[in-house]
Structure formats: C-alpha cells, structure tokens
Amino acid sequence: MNGWRLITDDGVSASFGLAVDECLAHRVGTGTSQPTLRLYTYRSHCALVGRFQNIDNEINRAYCEANGIALNRRPTGGGAIIMGKDQLGIALCIPGRQGDSYRQARELMVHFSAGIISGLEALGIQAAFWGKNDIEINNRKVAGLGVYRAPEGGLLFHASVLVDLDIAFMLYVLKTPFEKITDKAIASVADRVTTVRRESESPVTLDEIRASIAAGYRRAFEVSLAAGDFLPDELEAIDALEKSKYLTPEWVNQTTAIPDTFGEALVKTPAGLLDVRATLAGTTIKAIFIGGDFFATEGAVAELEARLRWHPASPERVRETLAAGYAERANQLNNLPLEALQVAIQQAVRDAQKAESAARADPYGCFVNPQEKVTS
C-alpha cells in the first residue's frame, strides 16, 4: 500500500497557505517531498481568486481592506472564494503521470474529488461531482475544485469545502449580480449553495469532518496516511516562495486585458416576472443569475445557471444550451417558458455589452463604471 503524509494545520495566513501548496507540488514532482494530503483552515478571513481572475472584478476590495480581509491569488484556476475557520481547505500534492495536462483538468478533478465524496458519504451525506469543477449536494454547491501542474511534474489538487458559511458576509466580500444585500438576495444564494453542517443529520465539528475526509481519501486511493509535519528544508523553501511570490503585489494584483461588464433584464411573461443578471468577460458569459416570481424547481434553475457559466454569449449557443437543459428537466421547468428565458438572457447580455462599448469609447473613466452597480 502506498503511503501519503497527512498534515493538518489551522489559522494559516493566505500567503503562507498558498505558498505551502505550490511549494509541495514542486517538491513532490522532483521527489524531494513525499506525497502529501493537507487538510487545513485559513485565518478568518481571506478572499482568494483563481489563477486567471482579476481581483477587482471578483472582490469588493474596499470592503476587504476596511475589514482586514487578506486578498491573494491561487496557483489553481476556478472562481473567487472566502476562506476562514469554517471552510476546510484541501490540498493533495502527488506525482503526476506521463501525459497529464490541463486538457484533462476536469477528469483529474473528478478523480481527486473521490476522497471528499467518500468522506461526506461516511457522514451520511450524498455528494457528487457536477459541472466543470464543483461538488454538489442535492443540486447545491458545497465545494469548489481546482488543479495545478508544476513544471517538475507534481500535481496539486485544491478544494474548499463549506463546513459553514455566513452568506451575507460572503456577498459583501465577493462581487455578485446583486445590487444590494437584501434578505431576498441572501435567500437566493442559500438556494444555490449549502454547507456540510446544513446537510448533516446531527451536529458535526470541523475536526470530525476533516477526519472523515482523510479516511475517505485513504479508502478511495487505497493509501496509508501517516500524520506528519513540514520538514526544516520544506519550511525554508516555503518561506522563500511566500516572500518572492505570494507576498508581492505583482502576483496578487495581476490583471487581464478584458474587464468584466454587468447587465440586467426584467421581462414580464405569462408565467411571472423574469429578473436576469449577466456578467460578461468579453464575448463570454461568465455568470448568469435567473430570478423572478415564476414557479420552477430551484435545482433545475441552478443547473441552467451552471450550464451557462463561462459560455459563449451568442444567441444560438445560449439557445442550444437552454434546450439541452430543458430536455433533461422538462417537468421541473414547464412553468418557465424557454422562449421568454432566452429573450431575458439576451437582453441582459446586450445590456452588459453596452457597458463594454461605453468603456471602450471613454477609456479614461468619463462614464459610470459598470462595477459600481454592485455595492458593498
């Protein structure tokens, strides 16, 4: 049976936590560190963006700076998250295989998520991998996943598991399609995400969840786990990487050439009012929020939203994706007309495109910043 080292630590800083994970991925690739499963928490609180995201597109920076919330950037892809004492960070660093590449990113995440799913199952919670990089429970997201391949061949699998979550706080930290933090906005997000404690039939501590997930990895990958700690030479390498990368504004504040733009549409239909918000990155729909007073199964609506994440904005491609979603969930969506939803989405997309056109026409800021639609 293969052996992995198990490291558990709590209350780490954003810069240290990320430097550890990347450093171990490099060292495991060269054979200077053993394969390691790390189950840890960050100091409350920090906000972490994915490798290719703009912080100011994803995070309410002013709110974070005013409230002492650290900002940083992961080496793995995926979306922006908040981390603290109630969010369990998972980092698995193992040697890669010949031919591993980002083209197999989803397949790698499906593979490595098995330990989390097995651990939750042991707690009586049925979870499953869904979409591009999520683990869901009853169509609600409970964990986000990411993967990084070090040049030396080591693989880093990242996950953040929501043990608990203050949704109102999250909405202040992360930029969302909601203009104001209201009870309705909080309820809408609560229908799309969940936590381990919410789904557990009995009270469960973070340490119990951590132990169950560790056991889940032991079962899923047929490995032995031996509790350990960082070696002195590892700590030296981690410290050097933290100082040269994760504590530098050059790494944290990287930007892309394409700003996010936001659009919205209100469309009256026989089924009720449709309230659709769209976030665009260039010609790509980054996120869609579908709200209103229509009747439909919440999980089915959340699934449509997930299908349209990082999706081409062209009407033809949107219609194809909606049609596929409706074909699978006809009984749950039959009171929400597909044609009306298509119209509302395209109106929201056009509204976002107008904001982008204004930005290009007046690049020196003599216009209303579309990001000001989202207030902290």
Secondary structure by P-SEA (a helix, b strand, c coil): cbbbbbbbbccccaaaaaaaaaaaaaaaaaccccbbbbbbccccbbbbbccccccccccaaaaaaaccccccccccccccccccccbbbbbbbbbbcccccccaaaaaaaaaaaaaaaaaaaacbbbbbccccccccccccccccbbbbcccbbbbbbbbbccccaaaaaaaccccccccccaaaaaaaaaccccccccccccccaaaaaaaaaaaaaaaccbbbbbbcccaaaaaaaaaaaaacccccccccccccbbbbbbbbbbbccccbbbbbbbbcccccccccccccccccaaaaaaaaaaaccccccaaaaaaaaaaaaaacccccccccaaaaaaaaaaaaaaaaaaaaaaaaccccccccccccccc
